């Protein structure tokens, strides 16, 4: 990962049993060409000795805000300016609360407040502490700030014996999250460059599908296609060759975007797999009907009975089939949910082997048919970012920005 070469990273280690994993994280960062300065809280020193991190990083560990030697030249401010990235792993509930509310009563919280560098937080705590209202509010505060990324936590058995969310992500997973955030440093200044996706072929599905019951009735949903069409235009503005496969919508695609119109899920599936071998990025925004009638009645069904039973069969899963390809393109899915958004989005991300999923709530003037929305982005490496409520055109541009950054991080 070339994004790490000569990058200056402050690794903040807080007091938790997961601190032992941070030693491996230092080793991986150094191996990738980064310079690492470890900053430990006083609580962290009770779990892992500073000598371990000093040996791995080749730098004296910092742990005291008012160190007489280091502070001769306002050392904490110089260190804050030195960093290209601040990574806090493990990040305890206490450290997250202090950073969220701008407290600066130790070296690590002071650096987090005084630095302009992006901040990556890897939470690690008891599952009850993670789910507490206070911690979740603090996480929301941080995620609404520019340049902050939260990676994790994972789920599983914890040192205290509890089982649930709160485990720090593994060092290799955190390395991948760091790569995404560092890619934004390299690329953000160039995101106006209209050639960032030049040479890339992008396939986007959009709109609903219609599953006919008889010549006048059908099964469908409320998707307007606005998000997919906006993403297609945003990808084109970055120089990509864009192909849009669209269900029935009342929208026109720009002349320079290839457009294939389909009606049913099976037609969309066939259209996708006719071209997928030559695609670099696949973005599945279409709200494909999950089921279709077992058979279409040739003539209009008459109201001869008080009840009507229609047998349905499951449609092919376009997104899962693309993601299962041996040489799959970068694959991004969408999840529209009315409840438990994160739970269902993460399940879909993992179950379908996606690179990224964009999740949004539907209902209450959000999602289907609306001009505005908000997106919650989840990556396969457990990265997370919230794109606040905005127009779908703005969100489309931000989503393409994140895809560009992910491509840079892979190089």
C-alpha positions in Angstrom: 0.0 0.0 0.0 2.0 3.0 -1.3 -0.3 5.4 0.6 1.7 4.7 3.8 5.1 5.5 2.4 6.8 8.2 4.6 3.4 9.1 6.2 3.7 10.3 9.8 1.2 8.5 12.1 0.5 9.1 15.8 -0.8 5.9 17.3 -2.7 6.6 20.5 -3.0 3.7 22.9 -5.6 3.9 25.6 -6.1 1.7 28.7 -7.7 -1.5 27.7 -6.8 -5.2 27.3 -6.8 -4.7 23.5 -3.6 -2.5 23.9 -1.6 -5.6 23.3 -2.9 -5.8 19.7 -1.5 -2.3 19.1 2.1 -3.6 19.1 1.3 -5.7 16.0 -0.3 -2.6 14.5 2.9 -0.7 14.9 4.8 -3.5 13.2 2.4 -3.5 10.2 2.5 0.3 9.8 6.3 0.3 9.9 6.4 -2.5 7.4 4.3 -0.4 5.0 6.8 2.5 5.2 5.1 4.7 7.7 6.8 6.6 10.6 5.0 5.9 13.8 5.0 7.9 17.1 3.3 6.0 19.9 1.4 8.1 22.5 0.1 6.2 25.5 -2.3 7.3 28.2 -1.4 6.6 31.8 -4.0 3.9 31.9 -2.4 2.2 28.8 0.9 1.9 30.6 -0.8 -0.5 33.1 -1.5 -2.9 30.3 1.6 -2.8 28.0 5.1 -1.4 28.7 6.3 1.6 26.8 9.6 -0.3 26.0 7.6 -2.7 23.7 6.4 0.2 21.5 9.7 1.9 21.6 11.5 -1.2 20.3 8.9 -1.6 17.5 8.6 2.0 16.4 12.2 3.1 17.0 10.9 6.2 18.7 10.6 7.1 22.4 7.1 6.7 23.5 5.3 9.9 24.6 2.9 9.7 27.5 3.1 12.9 29.5 1.7 16.2 28.4 4.1 18.4 30.4 7.3 16.5 29.8 10.1 19.0 30.7 12.4 17.8 27.9 9.8 17.5 25.2 8.1 20.7 26.1 11.2 22.9 25.9 9.9 23.9 22.4 6.2 23.3 22.9 6.6 19.7 21.9 3.0 18.7 22.0 2.1 21.4 19.4 5.0 20.4 17.2 3.9 16.7 17.4 0.3 17.8 16.5 1.7 19.5 13.4 3.9 16.6 12.5 1.2 14.0 12.1 -0.5 13.1 8.8 -2.9 10.8 10.7 -3.9 10.2 14.3 -5.0 6.6 15.0 -6.4 5.8 18.4 -6.4 2.0 19.0 -7.7 1.0 21.3 -10.0 3.9 21.9 -11.8 3.6 25.3 -15.2 5.1 26.1 -13.4 7.7 28.2 -11.0 8.8 25.4 -13.9 9.0 22.9 -15.9 11.1 25.3 -13.0 13.5 25.9 -12.3 14.0 22.2 -16.0 14.4 21.3 -16.4 17.2 23.8 -13.0 18.9 23.2 -11.4 18.1 26.5 -7.6 18.2 26.6 -6.4 17.0 29.9 -3.7 14.6 28.7 -1.2 14.4 25.8 -3.4 12.2 23.5 -6.6 14.3 23.9 -4.6 17.5 23.5 -3.0 16.2 20.2 -6.4 15.2 18.9 -7.7 18.7 19.5 -4.6 20.5 18.3 -4.0 18.6 15.1 -5.5 19.2 11.7 -4.7 15.6 10.7 -7.5 13.1 10.0 -8.6 11.0 13.0 -9.2 7.3 13.0 -10.8 5.8 16.1 -10.9 2.1 16.8 -13.3 1.6 19.8 -12.6 -1.1 22.4 -14.7 -1.5 25.5 -17.3 -3.6 27.3 -20.4 -4.3 25.1 -22.7 -2.5 27.6 -20.4 0.6 27.6 -20.4 0.6 23.7 -24.2 0.4 23.5 -24.8 3.1 26.2 -26.6 6.2 25.1 -23.7 8.4 26.1 -21.1 6.5 24.0 -23.4 6.4 21.0 -24.0 10.1 21.2 -20.3 10.8 21.4 -19.7 8.6 18.4 -22.4 10.5 16.4 -20.7 13.8 17.4 -17.3 12.5 16.0 -18.8 11.1 12.8 -20.4 14.4 12.0 -17.0 16.0 11.9 -14.9 16.2 8.7 -11.9 13.9 8.6 -13.1 11.4 11.3 -13.5 7.7 10.6 -14.6 5.1 13.1 -13.4 1.5 12.5 -15.3 -1.1 14.4 -15.9 -2.3 17.0 -16.2 -6.0 16.2 -18.4 -8.5 18.0 -17.4 -11.6 20.0 -16.3 -12.8 23.4 -14.8 -10.1 25.6 -12.1 -10.3 28.3 -14.8 -9.7 30.9 -16.8 -12.7 29.7 -19.5 -10.7 28.0 -20.4 -11.4 24.3 -21.3 -8.6 22.0 -20.0 -5.5 20.2 -16.9 -3.9 21.7 -13.9 -5.8 20.6 -11.1 -3.8 18.9 -10.7 -4.7 15.2 -7.7 -6.8 14.3 -4.5 -4.9 13.3 -4.8 -6.0 9.6 -8.3 -4.6 9.5 -7.2 -1.3 11.1 -4.4 -1.1 8.5 -7.0 -1.2 5.8 -9.0 1.5 7.4 -5.9 3.6 7.7 -5.2 3.1 4.0 -8.7 4.5 3.2 -8.2 7.6 5.4 -4.7 8.2 4.1 -5.9 7.9 0.6 -8.2 10.9 1.3 -5.2 12.9 2.2 -3.5 12.1 -1.1 -6.6 12.6 -3.2 -8.9 15.2 -1.5 -7.1 18.1 -3.0 -7.5 16.6 -6.5 -11.2 15.6 -6.2 -12.1 18.3 -8.7 -9.9 16.6 -11.3 -12.3 15.4 -14.0 -10.0 12.5 -15.0 -9.9 10.5 -11.8 -12.0 7.7 -13.2 -10.7 8.0 -16.7 -10.3 4.5 -18.2 -12.8 3.0 -15.7 -16.0 1.4 -16.8 -18.8 1.9 -14.3 -22.1 0.0 -14.4 -25.0 1.3 -12.4 -28.5 -0.3 -12.0 -31.3 2.1 -11.0 -35.0 2.4 -10.5 -37.5 -0.3 -9.6 -38.3 -3.5 -11.5 -41.9 -4.3 -12.5 -43.2 -7.9 -12.1 -46.4 -8.4 -14.1 -49.4 -10.1 -12.6 -51.7 -9.6 -15.6 -51.7 -7.1 -18.5 -52.8 -4.3 -16.2 -51.4 -5.1 -12.7 -47.9 -5.7 -11.4 -45.8 -6.0 -8.3 -43.2 -3.2 -7.8 -42.0 -0.5 -5.3 -41.7 3.2 -4.9 -38.1 3.7 -6.3 -37.8 6.8 -8.5 -34.4 6.1 -9.8 -33.1 9.5 -8.8 -30.2 8.3 -6.7 -28.9 5.9 -9.4 -29.2 8.5 -12.2 -27.4 11.1 -10.0 -24.6 8.6 -9.3 -24.3 7.9 -13.1 -23.9 11.6 -13.8 -21.3 12.0 -10.9 -19.2 9.1 -12.2 -19.3 10.6 -15.7 -18.1 13.9 -14.4 -14.9 12.1 -13.2 -14.2 10.8 -16.6 -15.7 7.2 -16.3 -17.4 5.4 -19.1 -20.8 4.9 -17.6 -23.5 2.4 -18.5 -26.9 2.7 -16.8 -29.3 -0.2 -16.7 -32.6 1.2 -15.6 -36.0 0.0 -14.6 -39.1 2.0 -15.5 -38.6 5.6 -14.3 -39.7 9.1 -15.4 -36.1 10.3 -15.9 -33.8 11.0 -18.8 -30.1 10.0 -18.7 -27.5 12.4 -20.2 -26.8 11.7 -23.9 -23.3 10.6 -23.2 -24.3 7.9 -20.7 -25.1 4.5 -22.2 -28.7 3.5 -21.2 -30.4 0.1 -21.3 -34.0 0.2 -20.2 -35.5 -3.0 -18.7 -38.7 -3.9 -17.0 -38.3 -7.0 -14.8 -35.7 -8.3 -12.5 -34.9 -11.2 -14.8 -34.4 -8.7 -17.7 -32.1 -6.6 -15.5 -30.1 -9.6 -14.5 -29.6 -10.6 -18.1 -28.6 -7.1 -19.1 -26.0 -6.9 -16.3 -24.4 -10.2 -17.1 -24.1 -9.4 -20.8 -21.6 -6.6 -19.9 -20.2 -7.4 -16.5 -17.0 -9.0 -17.7 -15.7 -5.6 -18.9 -16.8 -3.6 -15.8 -14.4 -2.1 -13.2 -17.0 -0.7 -10.8 -20.5 -2.0 -10.2 -23.0 0.1 -8.2 -26.3 -1.5 -7.6 -28.8 1.2 -6.6 -31.8 -0.5 -8.3 -34.6 -1.5 -6.0 -35.1 -4.9 -7.5 -38.3 -6.7 -6.7 -37.5 -9.6 -4.4 -40.4 -11.8 -5.8 -42.3 -12.2 -9.0 -45.6 -14.0 -9.8 -45.0 -17.7 -10.7 -46.8 -17.0 -14.0 -48.3 -14.0 -15.7 -52.0 -14.3 -16.4 -52.6 -13.5 -20.1 -55.9 -11.7 -19.6 -57.1 -9.3 -17.0 -58.1 -11.0 -13.7 -61.8 -10.3 -13.0 -63.1 -9.6 -9.5 -65.1 -12.8 -9.3 -64.1 -13.7 -5.7 -63.7 -11.8 -2.4 -60.0 -12.9 -2.1 -57.2 -13.5 -4.5 -54.1 -15.6 -3.9 -51.0 -14.9 -6.1 -48.1 -17.3 -5.8 -44.7 -15.6 -5.9 -41.2 -16.9 -6.6 -37.9 -15.3 -5.6 -36.1 -13.3 -8.2 -32.4 -13.8 -9.1 -30.1 -11.8 -6.8 -28.2 -9.6 -9.2 -25.9 -8.0 -6.6 -24.9 -11.4 -5.0 -24.3 -13.0 -8.3 -21.9 -10.2 -9.4 -20.1 -10.3 -6.1 -19.7 -14.1 -6.4 -17.8 -13.8 -9.7 -14.2 -15.0 -9.6 -12.9 -11.7 -11.1 -15.6 -9.5 -9.7 -15.5 -5.7 -10.2 -15.4 -3.3 -7.2 -19.0 -4.0 -6.0 -21.1 -1.5 -4.1 -24.6 -2.3 -2.9 -27.5 -0.2 -1.4 -29.7 -1.1 1.5 -33.0 0.7 2.1 -34.3 0.0 5.6 -37.1 1.1 7.8 -35.4 -0.1 11.0 -32.2 -1.5 12.4 -30.3 0.1 9.5 -26.8 -0.8 10.6 -27.6 -4.4 11.5 -29.2 -5.2 8.2 -26.6 -3.2 6.2 -23.7 -5.0 7.7 -25.4 -8.4 7.3 -25.9 -7.6 3.6 -22.3 -6.4 3.2 -20.8 -9.5 4.7 -23.3 -12.1 3.3 -23.0 -10.8 -0.3 -19.2 -10.2 -0.1 -19.5 -6.5 -1.1 -16.7 -3.9 -1.0 -19.0 -1.2 0.2 -22.7 -0.7 1.0 -24.6 2.6 1.2 -27.6 2.3 3.6 -30.4 4.7 4.0 -33.7 4.8 5.9 -36.9 5.0 3.9 -40.1 6.7 5.0 -40.8 10.1 6.5 -39.9 12.0 3.3 -36.6 10.1 3.0 -35.5 7.5 0.5 -37.9 6.6 -2.2 -39.4 9.4 -4.4 -37.7 12.1 -2.3 -35.1 14.6 -3.6 -33.0 14.5 -0.5 -31.5 11.7 1.7 -28.7 10.7 3.9 -26.4 7.8 3.5 -24.5 5.6 5.9 -21.4 4.0 4.2 -20.0 0.7 5.5 -16.8 -0.9 4.0 -15.8 -4.5 4.0 -12.9 -3.6 6.3 -15.3 -2.3 8.9 -14.9 1.4 8.0 -17.9 3.6 8.5 -18.8 7.1 7.4 -22.1 9.1 7.5 -23.0 11.4 4.6 -25.4 13.9 6.2 -28.8 14.8 4.8 -28.4 16.5 1.5 -29.7 16.4 -2.1 -29.3 13.2 -3.9 -27.0 14.9 -6.4 -24.7 16.1 -3.6 -24.8 12.6 -2.0 -24.0 11.0 -5.4 -20.9 13.2 -5.8 -19.8 12.4 -2.2 -20.3 8.6 -2.8 -18.2 8.7 -6.0 -15.5 10.6 -4.0 -15.4 7.8 -1.5 -15.2 5.2 -4.3 -12.3 7.1 -5.8 -10.5 7.2 -2.4 -11.1 3.4 -2.0 -9.4 2.8 -5.3 -6.5 4.9 -4.4 -6.1 3.1 -1.1 -5.9 -0.3 -2.9 -3.0 0.9 -5.1 
